[in-house]
């Protein structure tokens, strides 16, 4: 079915299924059957295969109907969203976070409550959500909505699925952690449950700005489309 909209939908469905299983109770049964290491290895291979399939299916699929055209307004909005996404992404890579795979032990450390974690306990997932929204705004074709929407929907759902998985794994420790942090960015800060400090954030913000700048200038050479307003 490669080269059809149905093929893209099939690839998107497979990509979603592969990534939803690790945050469901099915993981427990699979790990019990084949072991943790075998599970992680298999999941990694399937994830890469599904991602490659998605990209090939998207590139081969017809563009489909154009549902909207955002023009320069969309590109300006996209620049802002990608700046925020880049800061979240870099902060996620450089900050200890108990929601990461195998990092549950960090939940008792005070660093897990500060920096980017005070803003959201899922900075990586929210960076993907904003990346997805940026590309949906600026690509109003049906195929783009399916492709980028799949990543965004998975990332958003992932924040809740990870919370549920961590709650099962960590019990009371997670209850205390979630009470002082928030999934939705800035919700805990606005509610007075978390304190925002730029002492741990300023250099991550700077790296995020640099990273975003590189993404913008490399976008046209790599992907053949300029994100700059015209």
N, C-alpha and C positions, 0 to 999 in steps of 0.2 A: 504493500500500500504506500510505499515511498513516493513522494511527489503529489500526494493528495492531502486535502484538509483532514480526511479521516485518519491518514497516517500520522499527522501531527497530533491529533486528539488521542490516538492510541499511545503514542510516545509520552505525551503529557500525563495520561492516566497511569502508565507504568512508573514514571518518575515519581509521581505523588505516592503511589502505593509503596514503593521501595523505601521512601523516607518516612512514611507514617508508621510503618511496622515497628521501628526501633523505639517509638514513644508509646507503644501500646502494650497490653499484657501479653501479646503474642511473643514478644522478645524473651520473656521469662521461659516460655515453653521451648523456644528454639535454642536458647543457650543451654537449657537443661539437656537437650538432645545431642548437641554437637560441641558444646563448650564455648567459653567466652572468646578465646583467641580465634577459633574457626569462624565464629559468628562475625566478629569484627572484620576479619579478612574477607569473608564472603560479602558482607555489607559494603565494604569499600570498593570491591570489584564491580558489584552490581550498580553502585552509585555512579561510578565512572562510566560504565557501559550505558546506563540510562541517560546520563548527561550528554554523551556523544550522540546517542540516538536522537535525543531532543534537538540538538543543534543541526544534525543532518536533516531531520524531518522538517525543521523550520526553514532551512535554506532551500529545500526541495519543494516545499508546499507552495501552492498559488498564494498570491498576496491576499486575495479576498476583497470584500467590499471595504471601502474607506468610510468609517463610521463618523470620524471627525477630523478636523485639521486645526491644530492649535496655533500654528504660525510662530511668530517671534515671541508672543506671550508665553507659549509653552516652553520655548527654549530658555527664556529668562527664569521661569519657574523651575525648570529642570536644573539650571545652574545652581540655584539656591538649595534645592533638595539634594543634589549630588554633593554639595559642600558639607551639608549636615550628615549625609550618609558616609562620606569619607572619614569624617571625624569619629563617628560611631564605629566604623570598621577598624580604624587604626587603634582606637581606644580598646576595642574588644581584643585585638591581637596582643596588646601590651599590658593588659590589666588582669589580675587574678579574678576568676569568676567561678563560683561553685556550680553554675549551671552547665559548665563545659563537661565534656565526657571525661569521666574518671577524676573530676576535681571536687567531688563532694566534701572532701576533707577541709577545703578552704572555708567552709561555711562558718567555722568557729573563729576565723581571723577577722579582725576589725577592718582590714583592707577590703574585705568582701562587701562592706557597707558604704565605702567611700568612693570618690572619683566618679567614673562613669557609671558605676553600679548604683550610686545614689540617684542617678537620672533614670536608669532602667536596668533591670537585671538581665536583659536580653539585647545588648547593644549590637551584636552581630546580626541577629535576626531582623532587627529594625533597620539596619543599614541595607539589607536585602529588600525589605519592604519599600523603602524610599527609592532604591535603585529601580525596582519594578515600576513604581508609580511614575517615576521620571520618564521611563521608556514607553509606558502606556500613553501618557499625555502626548508625547511627541511622535507616536506611531499609531495612528488611528485605524490601521487595517486589521481585519479579522484575525489573520495569522499572528500578528504581533500581540494582539490582545490575549490569544491563547498561550503563546510562548512566554511573554513576560508576566502575564497574569498567573501562570502556573507557579513561577518562582515566588511571586509576591504572596499568593494565597498560601503556599507551603510555609513560607517564612512566618507569616502572621499566625497560621494555625500552630506552627512549631512552638511559638512562645507559650501557648496554653498546654500543648502536649508535653513539653519539657517540664513545665510547672507540675503537671499531674504525675509525671514519672518521678521527679525529685521528691514530691510529697510522699509517694509510696516508699521510696528508698531511704529517706532521711528523717521521716516522722516529725517529732517535736522540734528538732533543729531547723527543719525547713519551715515549720509554722512560725518560728521566731524570726527567721530570715525574711520570709515573705511579708511579715507584719511591718518590717522596717524598710522594705524596698517595694518597687512596683514594676509591673510588666509595662504598662502604658508610660511612655516617657514623661517625666516630671510630675507624675501623679503623686508619688510619695513626698516629693519636695513641697508641692503646693498644699498637701494635707498636713505638713509639719512632721511627717514620720521619718524623713531623711533630711540631712543637712548638706547643701551643695557647697563645695569648696574647690577653687580653681588651683590650689596648690598641687594637686595630683593630676590636673587636667591641662594646664597651660601648654606644656610641651607636646602633649598628644594632639591638642587643637592645632598647633603649629605644623606638626607632621601631617595631620589630616588635610590642612590647606595645601601643603606641598603635594601630597598624594592626589588630591582633586585636580590641581593644576596639571599634573602629569597626565592624568586620565583625559582631561579635556584636549590637551595638545596632541596626544597620541591616538585619540579616537578616530580621526579622519585617516591617518596613515594605516591604522590597523584594521578598521571596520569599513572604511570607504565613505563615511558620512561625517560631515562636520556638525558638531553640536552648537557652534557659535551662531548667535542671532545674525540675520542678514539685513 
